[in-house]
Amino acid sequence: MAFFVIPVGASPASAIVFTKDCQTLLVANEGEAGRDADGQFLDPEGSVSVIKFQSSDLSGPYVVRTADFRKFDER
């Protein structure tokens, strides 16, 4: 079994779901606040990443799009 890493937003959660066609993966990025390896405090934004695989066996290329929630900041 091969494993690979797909970069998404900050603090990807265990809320990872495939769509019914099993070619799109949805990832909730919690963006949890905390300290980095250098001790600096970071408070990243939450987001959702959508990973669209080009092949049904998930071995081919993929496209990642990440949606943030900035338009709701003023509310």
C-alpha positions in Angstrom: 0.0 0.0 0.0 1.4 3.4 -1.0 1.0 6.5 1.2 1.5 10.1 0.1 1.0 13.5 1.6 -1.3 16.1 0.2 -0.8 19.6 1.7 -4.1 21.2 2.9 -5.0 23.9 5.4 -3.9 24.3 9.1 -4.7 21.5 11.5 -6.6 19.1 9.3 -9.1 17.2 11.4 -10.3 13.7 11.5 -13.4 15.0 9.6 -12.2 13.6 6.2 -15.0 12.3 3.9 -15.1 11.0 0.4 -18.0 11.9 -1.9 -20.2 9.1 -3.3 -18.2 8.8 -6.4 -15.0 8.2 -4.3 -13.0 10.7 -6.4 -13.4 13.8 -4.3 -12.1 14.1 -0.7 -13.3 16.8 1.7 -11.1 17.8 4.6 -12.0 20.1 7.5 -9.0 22.2 8.5 -9.6 23.2 12.1 -6.9 25.9 12.3 -6.3 25.3 16.0 -4.3 27.9 17.8 -1.0 26.9 19.5 2.7 27.2 19.5 4.9 26.2 16.6 8.3 24.3 16.9 10.0 27.7 17.7 7.6 28.5 20.5 5.8 31.3 18.5 2.0 31.5 19.1 0.0 31.0 15.9 -3.7 31.2 15.4 -4.4 30.0 11.8 -7.8 30.3 10.1 -10.0 27.3 9.7 -10.9 26.2 6.2 -12.2 23.3 4.1 -10.0 21.6 1.4 -11.5 19.8 -1.6 -9.2 17.3 -3.2 -10.4 16.1 -6.7 -8.6 13.0 -8.0 -8.4 12.5 -11.7 -8.5 8.7 -11.7 -10.8 6.3 -9.9 -7.9 4.4 -8.3 -6.6 7.6 -6.7 -3.1 7.1 -8.2 -3.2 9.8 -10.8 -2.9 13.6 -10.4 -5.2 15.5 -8.2 -6.3 19.1 -7.7 -6.6 20.8 -4.3 -8.8 23.8 -3.7 -9.2 25.3 -0.2 -12.1 27.5 0.8 -11.8 29.9 3.8 -14.5 31.7 5.7 -13.2 35.2 5.5 -16.4 36.6 4.0 -18.1 35.9 7.3 -15.5 37.8 9.4 -17.6 41.0 9.4 -20.7 39.3 10.8 
